[in-house]
Amino acid sequence: MELGFGAEYDAFRQEVREFIAANWPPADGNVKSRENVRAFVEAAIGQGYMHRSIPKRFGGSEQQPDIGKAEVIREELSKARAPSDRIPGNGLVEPTLLEWGTEEQKQRFIAPTLRGDIIWAQGFSEPGAGSDLASLRTRAELSPDGSKWIINGQKIWTTGAHFATHMFLLVRTEPDAPKHAGISYLLIDIRQPGVTVRPLVQMTRQKEFNEVFFDNAETPVDMLVGERGKGWNVTRSTLKHERSGIAAMTWPLSMFRDLVKLAKEVERDGRPAIKDVRVREELAAIEGELLSIVYSTYRSVSLEVHGQEGETFTTMRKLYMTELAGRMGKLARDILEDDFTDMGGARLKWIERFMISLSMSIAGGTSNIQRNIIAERVLGLPRDRVQGAGS
């Protein structure tokens, strides 16, 4: 079976490589400079290499869907460690606004978001509303003159809020409505006096997540996305893109390559760990599962591009990917043995990856929630039986 892209895409790959070589790394060598990253992204958009699905009037490159070209671009950007178009929060709000936003919201926010001038954080989870997101208590009330929303409450596990400029968040606007029906989806500038962002220190000593407090924070009344009290429908669109992002192929493929490299470098009983038959068997099993998901993903996306149903596999892919990441993290732990607990050692990134693999089974909907969704929507099991099975 031929799994290559073909001569046409080989030529396109060369074009992409030449573009990257000419534009990255930047001439001054500062790969972290915001100005340099922005210049690269704008040049890539101009060539049609980034934000391909976004209309030009909103700052995108408006290209025809092409899974082959999209994969070539992803591969080459990854190899060159060049900036990509996937800033976590931004990649969620762009498609949500395209689907649900007003024309004014699209014009105001999408282009600056693509350039990285606006950085978004996701305000969904709360201390008492994680997997059961509809139990959220953060509330928004209209000001007496009806010109703005006044927001009070707390969000938690908010990735990147400490460097974000804005947030898309869920709030309760109809306290007497059924819990799924009284939620609204708002956009807010979080760099204002009524918002406090407090980083959370993780086991890995990193500060990736935050808790965010709202004390009479304000946002204009026209920052409502979708209809008032019907934000749950908008949220489902956002979560669909979050699950798709988590299931993107870049990180598991990269993690597996590094895992094989680790097995070659670490010695066990005087020889590389990869010589251990049990390690080799597990690596082979992981690679087999990983490649099956890769090519199933290609097929699913191809179906969607041609207007055919591909949602079934998309629903399952997130679950498979996160469980496979956990399996890779556990194998790395077994390979490193005692060195795995050395927080100051050279293998720290594997401790971090192991912890992240655990968190991925929670982010974007827990694995148990995903199983319930698959059981109900894909397998057609009765809802009462589905809920009972997950309890």
C-alpha positions in Angstrom: 0.0 0.0 0.0 1.4 3.4 -1.0 1.1 5.9 1.9 3.1 8.7 0.4 1.6 12.0 -0.8 2.8 11.8 -4.4 4.9 13.9 -6.7 2.5 17.0 -6.5 2.9 17.1 -2.7 6.6 16.4 -2.9 7.0 19.6 -5.0 4.8 21.5 -2.5 6.9 20.2 0.4 10.0 21.7 -1.3 8.2 25.0 -1.6 7.3 25.0 2.0 10.9 24.1 3.0 12.3 26.9 0.9 9.9 29.4 2.5 10.8 28.3 6.0 14.5 28.4 5.3 14.2 32.0 4.0 12.1 33.2 7.0 13.1 31.1 10.0 15.1 31.4 12.2 14.9 35.2 12.1 18.0 37.1 11.0 18.8 38.3 14.6 18.4 34.8 15.9 15.8 35.7 18.5 13.2 33.0 18.1 11.2 34.2 21.1 10.7 37.7 19.9 7.0 38.5 19.5 7.8 40.7 16.5 9.8 38.0 14.8 7.0 35.4 15.4 4.4 37.8 14.1 6.4 38.6 11.0 6.8 34.9 10.2 3.1 34.2 10.8 2.1 37.1 8.5 4.5 35.9 5.8 3.1 32.4 6.1 -0.5 33.6 5.8 0.5 35.5 2.7 1.8 32.3 1.2 -1.2 30.3 2.2 0.6 28.2 4.7 -1.2 29.2 7.9 -4.8 29.8 8.9 -5.9 28.2 5.7 -9.6 27.8 6.6 -10.0 31.5 7.8 -11.5 33.9 5.2 -9.1 36.6 3.9 -11.5 39.4 5.2 -10.7 38.1 8.7 -7.0 37.9 8.2 -6.7 34.3 7.1 -5.3 32.8 3.8 -8.7 31.3 2.7 -7.4 28.2 1.0 -9.3 25.2 -0.4 -9.3 22.3 2.1 -6.4 19.9 1.3 -5.4 17.4 3.9 -2.2 16.6 2.1 -1.0 20.2 2.0 -2.1 20.7 5.6 0.0 17.7 6.7 3.0 18.7 4.7 2.9 22.2 6.3 2.5 20.8 9.8 5.4 18.4 9.3 7.8 21.0 7.9 7.0 23.6 10.5 7.5 21.0 13.2 10.9 19.9 11.9 12.1 23.5 11.6 10.7 24.3 15.1 9.1 27.3 13.4 6.0 29.1 14.8 2.7 27.3 14.1 -0.8 28.6 14.0 -1.9 26.6 17.1 -1.9 28.9 20.1 -4.1 26.8 22.5 -6.8 29.3 23.4 -6.7 31.1 20.1 -7.2 27.9 18.1 -10.5 27.4 20.0 -12.0 30.8 19.8 -11.3 31.4 16.1 -13.6 28.6 14.7 -16.2 29.3 17.5 -16.5 32.9 16.4 -16.6 31.9 12.7 -19.6 29.7 13.6 -21.4 31.7 16.2 -20.0 35.2 16.3 -21.5 38.4 15.0 -19.9 40.1 12.0 -18.6 42.8 14.4 -17.1 40.2 16.7 -15.4 38.5 13.8 -14.0 41.7 12.4 -12.8 42.9 15.8 -11.2 39.7 17.1 -10.2 37.2 14.5 -7.4 39.0 12.6 -5.6 40.2 15.8 -6.0 36.7 17.2 -4.3 35.2 14.2 -1.4 37.6 14.4 -1.0 36.9 18.1 -1.9 40.4 19.2 -4.7 39.0 21.3 -4.1 35.9 23.4 -7.2 34.0 24.7 -7.7 31.9 27.8 -10.5 29.5 28.3 -12.8 30.2 31.3 -14.8 27.0 31.7 -13.9 24.9 34.7 -14.7 26.0 38.3 -13.8 24.5 41.7 -17.2 22.8 41.8 -17.8 22.4 38.0 -15.2 20.3 36.2 -16.5 17.2 34.4 -20.0 18.4 35.2 -19.4 21.8 33.6 -23.1 22.8 33.5 -22.9 23.1 37.3 -20.9 26.3 37.0 -21.8 29.2 39.4 -19.9 32.2 37.9 -22.7 34.7 37.1 -23.2 37.7 34.9 -25.8 40.3 35.3 -26.7 43.2 33.1 -25.8 46.7 34.5 -28.8 48.9 35.3 -28.5 50.8 32.0 -28.1 47.5 30.0 -24.8 48.4 28.4 -22.5 45.8 30.0 -22.3 42.5 31.8 -21.1 42.5 35.4 -19.3 39.3 36.2 -18.6 37.7 39.6 -17.2 34.2 40.3 -14.1 32.0 39.9 -12.6 29.9 37.2 -9.8 27.3 37.7 -7.3 25.3 35.7 -7.2 28.2 33.2 -4.3 27.5 30.9 -2.1 30.5 30.0 -4.3 33.1 31.8 -1.2 34.7 33.2 -0.1 35.9 29.8 -3.5 36.1 28.1 -5.2 39.3 27.2 -8.7 38.1 26.8 -10.9 35.2 27.9 -13.9 33.4 26.5 -15.9 32.1 29.4 -19.2 30.5 30.5 -21.4 32.3 33.0 -24.8 31.8 34.4 -27.2 34.6 33.3 -30.5 32.9 34.1 -30.1 31.5 37.6 -33.7 30.0 37.7 -33.4 28.2 34.4 -32.4 24.5 34.1 -28.6 24.2 34.5 -27.9 23.7 30.8 -30.3 26.3 29.7 -29.2 29.3 31.8 -25.6 29.6 30.6 -24.2 32.3 28.3 -20.9 32.5 26.4 -19.0 35.8 26.9 -15.8 37.5 25.7 -13.9 39.6 28.2 -10.7 41.6 28.5 -9.0 40.1 31.5 -6.5 42.9 32.0 -8.8 45.0 34.1 -9.0 45.8 37.8 -11.9 43.4 38.4 -9.9 40.3 37.3 -7.3 38.6 39.5 -5.1 35.9 37.9 -3.3 33.6 40.4 -0.9 30.9 39.0 -1.1 27.4 40.3 2.2 25.6 41.0 2.2 22.1 39.6 4.1 19.0 40.8 6.6 19.7 38.0 7.2 23.2 39.5 5.7 24.8 36.4 3.0 27.4 36.4 0.9 26.6 33.4 -2.5 26.7 35.0 -4.2 29.5 36.9 -7.2 30.3 39.1 -9.0 33.5 38.0 -11.3 35.6 40.2 -14.0 38.0 38.9 -15.0 40.8 41.2 -17.5 43.0 39.4 -15.5 42.6 36.2 -17.1 44.2 33.1 -17.6 43.4 29.5 -19.8 45.2 26.9 -23.3 43.8 26.3 -22.4 43.0 22.7 -19.7 40.6 23.8 -22.3 37.8 24.1 -21.6 35.0 21.6 -24.7 33.3 20.4 -28.0 33.8 22.2 -28.4 34.7 25.9 -28.9 31.6 28.0 -28.0 29.3 25.1 -24.2 29.3 25.5 -24.2 25.5 26.0 -24.6 25.1 22.3 -21.7 27.4 21.6 -19.6 25.5 24.1 -20.1 22.2 22.3 -18.5 23.8 19.3 -15.5 25.0 21.3 -15.0 21.6 23.0 -15.2 19.9 19.6 -12.2 21.9 18.5 -10.4 21.4 21.8 -10.7 17.7 21.6 -9.5 17.9 18.0 -6.5 19.9 19.1 -5.6 17.5 21.9 -5.8 14.7 19.4 -3.6 16.4 16.8 -0.9 14.2 15.5 2.2 16.3 16.2 2.7 15.7 19.9 2.2 11.9 20.1 4.4 11.3 17.1 7.1 13.5 18.6 6.7 11.8 22.0 7.1 8.4 20.4 10.3 9.4 18.5 11.8 10.7 21.8 10.7 7.5 23.6 12.6 5.3 21.1 15.6 7.6 21.5 15.4 7.3 25.3 15.3 3.5 25.0 18.5 3.6 22.9 20.3 5.9 25.3 19.4 4.4 28.7 21.4 1.4 29.8 19.8 -1.5 31.7 22.1 -4.4 32.9 25.0 -3.0 30.8 23.1 -2.7 27.5 20.6 -0.2 25.9 17.1 -0.6 27.2 15.9 -1.1 23.7 17.6 -4.5 23.6 15.2 -5.7 26.4 12.6 -7.8 24.7 9.8 -6.5 26.8 10.7 -2.9 26.0 10.9 -3.7 22.3 7.5 -5.5 22.4 5.9 -2.5 24.1 7.4 -0.1 21.7 6.2 -2.1 18.8 2.7 -2.3 20.2 2.6 1.4 20.9 3.9 2.2 17.4 1.2 -0.1 15.8 -1.6 1.7 17.7 -0.2 5.1 17.0 0.1 4.5 13.2 -3.4 3.0 13.1 -4.7 6.2 14.7 -2.6 8.4 12.4 -4.0 6.8 9.2 -7.5 6.6 10.6 -7.2 10.3 11.3 -6.2 10.9 7.7 -9.2 9.0 6.5 -11.6 10.8 8.9 -10.3 14.2 7.8 -10.6 13.2 4.1 -14.2 12.2 4.6 -14.9 15.6 6.2 -13.2 17.5 3.4 -15.5 15.7 0.9 -18.6 16.4 2.9 -19.0 12.9 4.3 -19.6 12.0 7.9 -16.4 11.7 9.9 -17.5 12.6 13.4 -17.6 9.1 14.7 -13.9 8.5 14.7 -13.2 12.1 15.8 -15.2 11.4 19.0 -13.1 8.3 19.7 -9.8 9.7 18.6 -9.3 11.9 21.7 -9.9 9.0 24.0 -7.4 6.8 22.1 -4.8 9.5 21.9 -4.8 10.4 25.6 -4.7 6.7 26.7 -1.8 6.1 24.3 0.1 9.1 25.7 -0.3 7.6 29.2 1.0 4.3 27.9 4.1 6.0 26.5 4.6 7.9 29.8 4.5 4.7 31.8 7.0 3.0 29.5 9.4 5.9 29.9 9.0 5.6 33.7 9.8 1.9 33.5 12.9 2.5 31.3 14.3 5.2 33.6 13.6 3.3 36.8 15.1 5.2 39.7 16.2 8.1 37.5 12.6 8.9 36.9 12.1 10.5 40.3 15.2 12.8 39.9 13.5 16.2 39.6 16.8 17.9 39.0 18.1 15.4 36.4 18.4 15.5 32.7 15.2 13.4 32.4 13.0 16.0 33.9 11.1 16.4 30.7 9.9 12.8 31.0 8.5 13.4 34.4 6.7 16.4 32.9 5.4 14.4 30.0 4.2 11.7 32.3 2.2 14.2 34.4 0.9 15.9 31.3 -0.3 12.5 29.9 -2.4 12.1 33.1 -3.9 15.5 32.7 -4.8 15.0 29.1 -7.3 12.3 30.2 -9.1 15.2 32.0 -8.7 18.1 29.6 -11.4 18.7 27.0 -13.7 16.3 28.7 -12.6 13.4 30.9 -12.1 9.9 29.5 -15.1 8.7 31.3 -17.2 11.4 29.8 -15.8 10.6 26.4 -16.8 6.9 26.9 -20.3 8.0 27.8 -20.5 10.2 24.6 -19.3 7.3 22.5 -21.7 4.9 24.1 -24.7 7.2 23.6 -24.0 8.9 20.3 -22.0 6.3 18.4 -23.2 3.0 19.8 -26.7 4.3 20.4 -27.0 2.9 24.0 -29.9 4.3 26.1 -28.9 7.3 28.2 -29.9 5.8 31.5 -27.8 2.7 30.8 -24.9 4.9 29.7 -25.0 6.9 32.9 -25.3 3.8 35.0 -22.3 2.3 33.3 -20.1 5.3 34.1 -21.1 5.6 37.7 
